[in-house]
Amino acid sequence: GVGVVELDDLAGAQLADGGGEQAGDRGTERRRDLAPITTVPDEQAKAPKAGGTDKFRAFLRDELKPAIARRYRVTREAGIIGESVAGLFVVETFVLEPSLFDHYIAVDPSVWWNEQHLVRTELHRLAWLTGTTSLYLANSDEGDAEGLAILTHALTSYAPPVAWTFESMPDEHHGTIYPHAALRGIRKIFAND
């Protein structure tokens, strides 16, 4: 089957066999692993260790995906799901290393992080995106509608070979959107399988 990684279960964790440079207590370093560096003083105070996204991406690429392939019968097709700061990591990975996964689901992603740096400075990379991927984005009534508008505009403008969907869910809140949006994203992405 398809391997789908849900990030909130992995941040700060290590593989059961002791692998993983990111080793630590499960979930205790969520912002270290999932949030890029920030120059915003309030964010620096709340997440002084932020900025480990490159290492976490390397952990997923070099350790976790190969370990899953060794232990389970899976295809090469893989997906990733994240909400909030994990959703920011999903969007960042889609933009910076799109070939790492085939399918991306970002629910209420924290694209407001670091004054929307990712969506304001890195989306030009979409113009050179190759390969076929899918992206599902969902936003609650509390999400960064402006940041996601920048992202969806770039997806429309650069027209990369991506099957993407954006759903605004104004009846959902940040604390309630995940189960509804994640399920809708999975159904949307895998509808043709």
CYANA upper distance limits for C-alpha pairs under 8 A (distance plus 0.5 A):
  1 GLY  CA     73 ARG  CA      7.50
  1 GLY  CA     74 VAL  CA      5.27
  1 GLY  CA     75 THR  CA      6.34
  2 VAL  CA     74 VAL  CA      6.39
  2 VAL  CA     75 THR  CA      6.35
  2 VAL  CA     76 ARG  CA      7.97
  2 VAL  CA     77 GLU  CA      6.03
  2 VAL  CA     78 ALA  CA      6.10
  2 VAL  CA     79 GLY  CA      7.97
  3 GLY  CA     68 ILE  CA      8.49
  3 GLY  CA     74 VAL  CA      7.10
  3 GLY  CA     75 THR  CA      8.12
  3 GLY  CA     77 GLU  CA      7.30
  3 GLY  CA     78 ALA  CA      5.25
  3 GLY  CA     79 GLY  CA      6.68
  4 VAL  CA     78 ALA  CA      6.19
  4 VAL  CA     79 GLY  CA      4.94
  4 VAL  CA     80 ILE  CA      5.82
  4 VAL  CA     81 ILE  CA      7.72
  5 VAL  CA     78 ALA  CA      8.43
  5 VAL  CA     79 GLY  CA      6.73
  5 VAL  CA     80 ILE  CA      5.16
  5 VAL  CA     81 ILE  CA      6.68
  6 GLU  CA     10 LEU  CA      7.67
  6 GLU  CA     80 ILE  CA      6.48
  6 GLU  CA     81 ILE  CA      5.40
  6 GLU  CA     82 GLY  CA      6.57
  7 LEU  CA     11 ALA  CA      6.68
  7 LEU  CA     80 ILE  CA      7.78
  7 LEU  CA     81 ILE  CA      6.83
  7 LEU  CA     82 GLY  CA      5.94
  7 LEU  CA     86 ALA  CA      6.53
  8 ASP  CA     27 GLY  CA      7.73
  8 ASP  CA     30 ARG  CA      8.15
  8 ASP  CA     82 GLY  CA      7.34
  8 ASP  CA     83 GLU  CA      8.38
  8 ASP  CA     86 ALA  CA      7.10
  9 ASP  CA     13 ALA  CA      8.21
  9 ASP  CA     26 ARG  CA      8.20
  9 ASP  CA     27 GLY  CA      7.68
 10 LEU  CA     14 GLN  CA      8.02
 10 LEU  CA     26 ARG  CA      7.68
 10 LEU  CA     27 GLY  CA      7.61
 11 ALA  CA     26 ARG  CA      7.27
 11 ALA  CA     27 GLY  CA      5.79
 11 ALA  CA     28 THR  CA      8.18
 11 ALA  CA     29 GLU  CA      7.03
 11 ALA  CA     30 ARG  CA      5.57
 11 ALA  CA     33 ASP  CA      6.47
 11 ALA  CA     34 LEU  CA      7.65
 12 GLY  CA     22 GLN  CA      6.65
 12 GLY  CA     23 ALA  CA      6.71
 12 GLY  CA     24 GLY  CA      5.80
 12 GLY  CA     25 ASP  CA      6.50
 12 GLY  CA     26 ARG  CA      5.55
 12 GLY  CA     27 GLY  CA      5.39
 12 GLY  CA     28 THR  CA      6.32
 12 GLY  CA     29 GLU  CA      5.47
 12 GLY  CA     30 ARG  CA      6.53
 12 GLY  CA     33 ASP  CA      7.30
 13 ALA  CA     22 GLN  CA      7.40
 13 ALA  CA     23 ALA  CA      6.16
 13 ALA  CA     24 GLY  CA      6.19
 13 ALA  CA     25 ASP  CA      6.56
 13 ALA  CA     26 ARG  CA      4.99
 13 ALA  CA     27 GLY  CA      7.03
 14 GLN  CA     18 GLY  CA      7.02
 14 GLN  CA     19 GLY  CA      6.67
 14 GLN  CA     20 GLY  CA      5.67
 14 GLN  CA     21 GLU  CA      8.24
 14 GLN  CA     22 GLN  CA      6.97
 14 GLN  CA     23 ALA  CA      5.24
 14 GLN  CA     24 GLY  CA      7.27
 14 GLN  CA     26 ARG  CA      8.30
 15 LEU  CA     19 GLY  CA      5.68
 15 LEU  CA     20 GLY  CA      6.67
 15 LEU  CA     64 LEU  CA      7.79
 19 GLY  CA     23 ALA  CA      8.15
 19 GLY  CA     63 GLU  CA      7.80
 20 GLY  CA     59 PHE  CA      6.86
 20 GLY  CA     63 GLU  CA      7.29
 21 GLU  CA     59 PHE  CA      7.68
 22 GLN  CA     33 ASP  CA      8.39
 22 GLN  CA     55 LYS  CA      8.06
 22 GLN  CA     56 PHE  CA      7.41
 22 GLN  CA     59 PHE  CA      7.85
 24 GLY  CA     28 THR  CA      7.84
 24 GLY  CA     29 GLU  CA      8.13
 25 ASP  CA     29 GLU  CA      8.32
 29 GLU  CA     33 ASP  CA      6.86
 30 ARG  CA     34 LEU  CA      6.41
 30 ARG  CA     35 ALA  CA      8.37
 31 ARG  CA     35 ALA  CA      5.50
 31 ARG  CA     47 ALA  CA      6.62
 31 ARG  CA     49 LYS  CA      7.66
 31 ARG  CA     50 ALA  CA      5.87
 31 ARG  CA     51 GLY  CA      8.42
 31 ARG  CA     85 VAL  CA      7.69
 32 ARG  CA     36 PRO  CA      8.36
 32 ARG  CA     47 ALA  CA      7.68
 32 ARG  CA     49 LYS  CA      5.49
 32 ARG  CA     50 ALA  CA      4.52
 32 ARG  CA     51 GLY  CA      6.28
 32 ARG  CA     52 GLY  CA      5.64
 32 ARG  CA     53 THR  CA      7.79
 33 ASP  CA     50 ALA  CA      7.47
 33 ASP  CA     51 GLY  CA      7.54
 33 ASP  CA     52 GLY  CA      5.25
 33 ASP  CA     53 THR  CA      5.68
 33 ASP  CA     55 LYS  CA      7.99
 33 ASP  CA     56 PHE  CA      6.03
 34 LEU  CA     50 ALA  CA      8.08
 34 LEU  CA     51 GLY  CA      8.21
 34 LEU  CA     52 GLY  CA      7.34
 34 LEU  CA     53 THR  CA      5.90
 34 LEU  CA     56 PHE  CA      7.91
 34 LEU  CA     85 VAL  CA      6.68
 34 LEU  CA     86 ALA  CA      6.13
 34 LEU  CA     88 LEU  CA      7.84
 34 LEU  CA     89 PHE  CA      5.73
 35 ALA  CA     50 ALA  CA      5.94
 35 ALA  CA     51 GLY  CA      6.32
 35 ALA  CA     52 GLY  CA      7.51
 35 ALA  CA     53 THR  CA      6.71
 35 ALA  CA     85 VAL  CA      6.76
 35 ALA  CA     86 ALA  CA      8.20
 35 ALA  CA     88 LEU  CA      7.58
 35 ALA  CA     89 PHE  CA      6.95
 35 ALA  CA    113 TRP  CA      8.48
 36 PRO  CA     50 ALA  CA      6.33
 36 PRO  CA     51 GLY  CA      4.64
 36 PRO  CA     52 GLY  CA      7.04
 36 PRO  CA     53 THR  CA      6.28
 36 PRO  CA     89 PHE  CA      8.48
 37 ILE  CA     50 ALA  CA      5.87
 37 ILE  CA     51 GLY  CA      4.56
 37 ILE  CA     52 GLY  CA      8.28
 37 ILE  CA    114 ASN  CA      8.18
 38 THR  CA     43 GLU  CA      7.20
 38 THR  CA     44 GLN  CA      6.85
 38 THR  CA     50 ALA  CA      7.84
 38 THR  CA     51 GLY  CA      8.07
 38 THR  CA    113 TRP  CA      7.79
 38 THR  CA    114 ASN  CA      5.36
 39 THR  CA     43 GLU  CA      8.21
 39 THR  CA     44 GLN  CA      7.43
 39 THR  CA    114 ASN  CA      6.65
 40 VAL  CA     44 GLN  CA      6.62
 40 VAL  CA    114 ASN  CA      6.28
 40 VAL  CA    115 GLU  CA      7.89
 41 PRO  CA     45 ALA  CA      6.68
 42 ASP  CA     46 LYS  CA      6.85
 43 GLU  CA     47 ALA  CA      6.34
 43 GLU  CA     48 PRO  CA      8.29
 43 GLU  CA    113 TRP  CA      8.39
 43 GLU  CA    114 ASN  CA      8.03
 44 GLN  CA     48 PRO  CA      5.44
 44 GLN  CA     50 ALA  CA      8.09
 52 GLY  CA     56 PHE  CA      6.66
 53 THR  CA     57 ARG  CA      6.47
 53 THR  CA     89 PHE  CA      7.64
 54 ASP  CA     58 ALA  CA      6.68
 55 LYS  CA     59 PHE  CA      6.66
 56 PHE  CA     60 LEU  CA      6.79
 57 ARG  CA     61 ARG  CA      6.61
 57 ARG  CA     93 THR  CA      8.05
 58 ALA  CA     62 ASP  CA      6.08
 58 ALA  CA     63 GLU  CA      8.10
 59 PHE  CA     63 GLU  CA      5.68
 59 PHE  CA     64 LEU  CA      6.74
 60 LEU  CA     64 LEU  CA      5.26
 60 LEU  CA     65 LYS  CA      6.34
 61 ARG  CA     65 LYS  CA      6.24
 61 ARG  CA     66 PRO  CA      7.98
 61 ARG  CA    100 LEU  CA      7.29
 62 ASP  CA     66 PRO  CA      7.07
 63 GLU  CA     67 ALA  CA      6.52
 64 LEU  CA     68 ILE  CA      6.63
 65 LYS  CA     69 ALA  CA      6.70
 66 PRO  CA     70 ARG  CA      6.67
 67 ALA  CA     71 ARG  CA      6.72
 68 ILE  CA     72 TYR  CA      6.26
 68 ILE  CA     74 VAL  CA      8.50
 69 ALA  CA     73 ARG  CA      7.12
 69 ALA  CA     74 VAL  CA      6.76
 77 GLU  CA    101 PHE  CA      7.86
 77 GLU  CA    102 ASP  CA      6.53
 78 ALA  CA    101 PHE  CA      5.74
 78 ALA  CA    102 ASP  CA      5.93
 78 ALA  CA    103 HIS  CA      6.95
 79 GLY  CA    101 PHE  CA      5.83
 79 GLY  CA    102 ASP  CA      6.16
 79 GLY  CA    103 HIS  CA      4.82
 79 GLY  CA    104 TYR  CA      6.24
 79 GLY  CA    105 ILE  CA      8.31
 80 ILE  CA     90 VAL  CA      7.43
 80 ILE  CA    101 PHE  CA      7.35
 80 ILE  CA    103 HIS  CA      6.86
 80 ILE  CA    104 TYR  CA      5.69
 80 ILE  CA    105 ILE  CA      6.71
 81 ILE  CA     86 ALA  CA      8.35
 81 ILE  CA     87 GLY  CA      7.63
 81 ILE  CA     90 VAL  CA      7.37
 81 ILE  CA    104 TYR  CA      6.67
 81 ILE  CA    105 ILE  CA      5.15
 81 ILE  CA    106 ALA  CA      6.52
 81 ILE  CA    107 VAL  CA      8.29
 81 ILE  CA    182 ALA  CA      7.80
 82 GLY  CA     86 ALA  CA      4.92
 82 GLY  CA     87 GLY  CA      4.65
 82 GLY  CA     88 LEU  CA      8.14
 82 GLY  CA     89 PHE  CA      7.91
 82 GLY  CA     90 VAL  CA      6.61
 82 GLY  CA    105 ILE  CA      6.95
 82 GLY  CA    106 ALA  CA      5.78
 82 GLY  CA    107 VAL  CA      6.67
 82 GLY  CA    109 PRO  CA      8.20
 83 GLU  CA     87 GLY  CA      4.69
 83 GLU  CA     88 LEU  CA      8.06
 83 GLU  CA    106 ALA  CA      6.40
 83 GLU  CA    107 VAL  CA      4.98
 83 GLU  CA    108 ASP  CA      6.25
 83 GLU  CA    109 PRO  CA      6.29
 83 GLU  CA    178 TYR  CA      7.03
 84 SER  CA     88 LEU  CA      6.90
 84 SER  CA    106 ALA  CA      8.48
 84 SER  CA    107 VAL  CA      7.00
 84 SER  CA    108 ASP  CA      5.76
 84 SER  CA    109 PRO  CA      4.95
 84 SER  CA    110 SER  CA      5.58
 84 SER  CA    174 HIS  CA      8.38
 85 VAL  CA     89 PHE  CA      6.92
 85 VAL  CA    109 PRO  CA      6.55
 85 VAL  CA    110 SER  CA      5.69
 86 ALA  CA     90 VAL  CA      6.80
 86 ALA  CA    106 ALA  CA      8.30
 86 ALA  CA    109 PRO  CA      7.54
 87 GLY  CA     91 VAL  CA      6.77
 87 GLY  CA    105 ILE  CA      8.02
 87 GLY  CA    106 ALA  CA      4.90
 87 GLY  CA    107 VAL  CA      6.11
 87 GLY  CA    108 ASP  CA      7.03
 87 GLY  CA    109 PRO  CA      4.57
 87 GLY  CA    110 SER  CA      7.04
 88 LEU  CA     92 GLU  CA      6.53
 88 LEU  CA    106 ALA  CA      7.70
 88 LEU  CA    109 PRO  CA      5.15
 88 LEU  CA    110 SER  CA      5.58
 88 LEU  CA    111 VAL  CA      6.22
 89 PHE  CA     93 THR  CA      6.46
 90 VAL  CA     94 PHE  CA      6.62
 90 VAL  CA    104 TYR  CA      7.01
 90 VAL  CA    105 ILE  CA      7.54
 90 VAL  CA    106 ALA  CA      6.42
 91 VAL  CA     95 VAL  CA      6.72
 91 VAL  CA    104 TYR  CA      8.24
 91 VAL  CA    106 ALA  CA      7.07
 91 VAL  CA    109 PRO  CA      7.99
 92 GLU  CA     96 LEU  CA      6.39
 92 GLU  CA     97 GLU  CA      8.44
 92 GLU  CA    118 LEU  CA      7.49
 93 THR  CA     97 GLU  CA      5.63
 93 THR  CA     98 PRO  CA      6.63
 93 THR  CA    100 LEU  CA      8.14
 94 PHE  CA     98 PRO  CA      4.83
 94 PHE  CA     99 SER  CA      8.33
 94 PHE  CA    101 PHE  CA      8.42
 94 PHE  CA    104 TYR  CA      7.52
 95 VAL  CA    122 GLU  CA      7.71
 95 VAL  CA    123 LEU  CA      7.19
 95 VAL  CA    125 ARG  CA      7.11
 95 VAL  CA    126 LEU  CA      7.18
 96 LEU  CA    122 GLU  CA      8.48
 96 LEU  CA    125 ARG  CA      7.99
 98 PRO  CA    102 ASP  CA      8.28
 98 PRO  CA    129 LEU  CA      8.00
 98 PRO  CA    133 THR  CA      8.25
 99 SER  CA    131 GLY  CA      8.02
101 PHE  CA    133 THR  CA      8.21
102 ASP  CA    132 THR  CA      7.76
102 ASP  CA    133 THR  CA      5.34
102 ASP  CA    134 SER  CA      6.95
103 HIS  CA    133 THR  CA      6.23
103 HIS  CA    134 SER  CA      5.29
103 HIS  CA    135 LEU  CA      6.49
103 HIS  CA    189 ILE  CA      7.79
104 TYR  CA    133 THR  CA      8.34
104 TYR  CA    134 SER  CA      6.62
104 TYR  CA    135 LEU  CA      5.20
104 TYR  CA    136 TYR  CA      6.73
105 ILE  CA    135 LEU  CA      6.34
105 ILE  CA    136 TYR  CA      5.23
105 ILE  CA    137 LEU  CA      6.58
105 ILE  CA    182 ALA  CA      7.56
105 ILE  CA    185 GLY  CA      6.73
105 ILE  CA    186 ILE  CA      8.31
106 ALA  CA    135 LEU  CA      8.27
106 ALA  CA    136 TYR  CA      6.76
106 ALA  CA    137 LEU  CA      5.52
106 ALA  CA    138 ALA  CA      7.10
107 VAL  CA    137 LEU  CA      6.35
107 VAL  CA    138 ALA  CA      5.38
107 VAL  CA    139 ASN  CA      6.78
107 VAL  CA    177 ILE  CA      7.96
107 VAL  CA    178 TYR  CA      6.83
107 VAL  CA    181 ALA  CA      6.96
107 VAL  CA    182 ALA  CA      7.46
108 ASP  CA    137 LEU  CA      8.04
108 ASP  CA    138 ALA  CA      6.25
108 ASP  CA    139 ASN  CA      5.05
108 ASP  CA    140 SER  CA      6.62
108 ASP  CA    143 GLY  CA      5.90
108 ASP  CA    144 ASP  CA      8.00
108 ASP  CA    174 HIS  CA      7.33
108 ASP  CA    177 ILE  CA      8.16
108 ASP  CA    178 TYR  CA      8.48
109 PRO  CA    139 ASN  CA      8.07
109 PRO  CA    143 GLY  CA      7.78
109 PRO  CA    144 ASP  CA      8.17
110 SER  CA    143 GLY  CA      7.87
110 SER  CA    144 ASP  CA      7.41
111 VAL  CA    116 GLN  CA      5.98
111 VAL  CA    117 HIS  CA      8.42
111 VAL  CA    118 LEU  CA      7.48
111 VAL  CA    119 VAL  CA      7.39
111 VAL  CA    144 ASP  CA      7.05
111 VAL  CA    147 GLY  CA      6.29
111 VAL  CA    148 LEU  CA      7.72
112 TRP  CA    116 GLN  CA      4.95
112 TRP  CA    117 HIS  CA      8.31
112 TRP  CA    144 ASP  CA      6.57
112 TRP  CA    147 GLY  CA      6.86
113 TRP  CA    117 HIS  CA      7.57
116 GLN  CA    120 ARG  CA      6.43
116 GLN  CA    147 GLY  CA      6.91
117 HIS  CA    121 THR  CA      6.28
117 HIS  CA    122 GLU  CA      8.21
118 LEU  CA    122 GLU  CA      5.90
118 LEU  CA    123 LEU  CA      7.78
119 VAL  CA    123 LEU  CA      6.33
119 VAL  CA    147 GLY  CA      6.95
119 VAL  CA    148 LEU  CA      8.47
119 VAL  CA    150 ILE  CA      6.92
119 VAL  CA    151 LEU  CA      6.47
120 ARG  CA    150 ILE  CA      7.93
123 LEU  CA    151 LEU  CA      7.74
123 LEU  CA    154 ALA  CA      7.02
124 HIS  CA    154 ALA  CA      8.21
124 HIS  CA    158 TYR  CA      8.30
125 ARG  CA    129 LEU  CA      7.27
126 LEU  CA    154 ALA  CA      8.08
126 LEU  CA    155 LEU  CA      7.73
126 LEU  CA    158 TYR  CA      6.69
126 LEU  CA    159 ALA  CA      8.33
126 LEU  CA    160 PRO  CA      6.55
127 ALA  CA    158 TYR  CA      5.50
127 ALA  CA    159 ALA  CA      7.72
127 ALA  CA    160 PRO  CA      6.66
128 TRP  CA    160 PRO  CA      7.91
129 LEU  CA    160 PRO  CA      6.26
129 LEU  CA    161 PRO  CA      7.62
130 THR  CA    160 PRO  CA      7.66
130 THR  CA    161 PRO  CA      7.03
131 GLY  CA    161 PRO  CA      7.08
132 THR  CA    161 PRO  CA      6.01
132 THR  CA    162 VAL  CA      6.26
132 THR  CA    163 ALA  CA      8.23
133 THR  CA    161 PRO  CA      7.57
133 THR  CA    162 VAL  CA      5.57
133 THR  CA    163 ALA  CA      6.97
134 SER  CA    162 VAL  CA      5.83
134 SER  CA    163 ALA  CA      5.16
134 SER  CA    164 TRP  CA      6.05
134 SER  CA    189 ILE  CA      7.25
135 LEU  CA    162 VAL  CA      7.46
135 LEU  CA    163 ALA  CA      6.84
135 LEU  CA    164 TRP  CA      5.07
135 LEU  CA    165 THR  CA      6.92
135 LEU  CA    189 ILE  CA      8.35
136 TYR  CA    164 TRP  CA      6.16
136 TYR  CA    165 THR  CA      5.40
136 TYR  CA    166 PHE  CA      6.53
136 TYR  CA    185 GLY  CA      6.16
136 TYR  CA    188 LYS  CA      8.40
136 TYR  CA    189 ILE  CA      7.97
137 LEU  CA    164 TRP  CA      8.30
137 LEU  CA    165 THR  CA      6.64
137 LEU  CA    166 PHE  CA      5.16
137 LEU  CA    167 GLU  CA      6.77
137 LEU  CA    185 GLY  CA      8.25
138 ALA  CA    166 PHE  CA      6.20
138 ALA  CA    167 GLU  CA      5.24
138 ALA  CA    168 SER  CA      6.17
138 ALA  CA    169 MET  CA      7.35
138 ALA  CA    181 ALA  CA      6.78
139 ASN  CA    143 GLY  CA      5.90
139 ASN  CA    144 ASP  CA      7.94
139 ASN  CA    145 ALA  CA      7.59
139 ASN  CA    167 GLU  CA      7.03
139 ASN  CA    168 SER  CA      5.42
139 ASN  CA    169 MET  CA      6.24
139 ASN  CA    170 PRO  CA      8.09
139 ASN  CA    177 ILE  CA      8.39
140 SER  CA    168 SER  CA      6.85
140 SER  CA    169 MET  CA      5.44
140 SER  CA    170 PRO  CA      5.82
140 SER  CA    171 ASP  CA      7.65
140 SER  CA    172 GLU  CA      5.65
140 SER  CA    173 HIS  CA      5.69
140 SER  CA    174 HIS  CA      6.38
140 SER  CA    177 ILE  CA      6.83
141 ASP  CA    168 SER  CA      8.49
141 ASP  CA    169 MET  CA      7.19
141 ASP  CA    170 PRO  CA      5.00
141 ASP  CA    171 ASP  CA      7.22
141 ASP  CA    172 GLU  CA      6.68
141 ASP  CA    173 HIS  CA      6.13
141 ASP  CA    174 HIS  CA      7.90
142 GLU  CA    173 HIS  CA      6.52
142 GLU  CA    174 HIS  CA      6.44
143 GLY  CA    174 HIS  CA      7.43
144 ASP  CA    148 LEU  CA      6.80
145 ALA  CA    149 ALA  CA      6.51
146 GLU  CA    150 ILE  CA      6.90
147 GLY  CA    151 LEU  CA      6.93
148 LEU  CA    152 THR  CA      6.55
149 ALA  CA    153 HIS  CA      6.44
150 ILE  CA    154 ALA  CA      6.76
151 LEU  CA    155 LEU  CA      6.78
152 THR  CA    156 THR  CA      6.69
152 THR  CA    166 PHE  CA      8.08
153 HIS  CA    157 SER  CA      6.49
154 ALA  CA    158 TYR  CA      6.24
154 ALA  CA    159 ALA  CA      8.26
155 LEU  CA    159 ALA  CA      5.99
155 LEU  CA    160 PRO  CA      7.23
169 MET  CA    177 ILE  CA      8.17
172 GLU  CA    176 THR  CA      6.29
172 GLU  CA    177 ILE  CA      5.67
173 HIS  CA    177 ILE  CA      6.27
174 HIS  CA    178 TYR  CA      8.20
176 THR  CA    180 HIS  CA      8.27
177 ILE  CA    181 ALA  CA      6.36
178 TYR  CA    182 ALA  CA      6.18
179 PRO  CA    183 LEU  CA      6.66
180 HIS  CA    184 ARG  CA      6.73
181 ALA  CA    185 GLY  CA      6.41
182 ALA  CA    186 ILE  CA      6.66
183 LEU  CA    187 ARG  CA      6.64
184 ARG  CA    188 LYS  CA      6.49
185 GLY  CA    189 ILE  CA      6.51
186 ILE  CA    190 PHE  CA      6.44
187 ARG  CA    191 ALA  CA      5.96
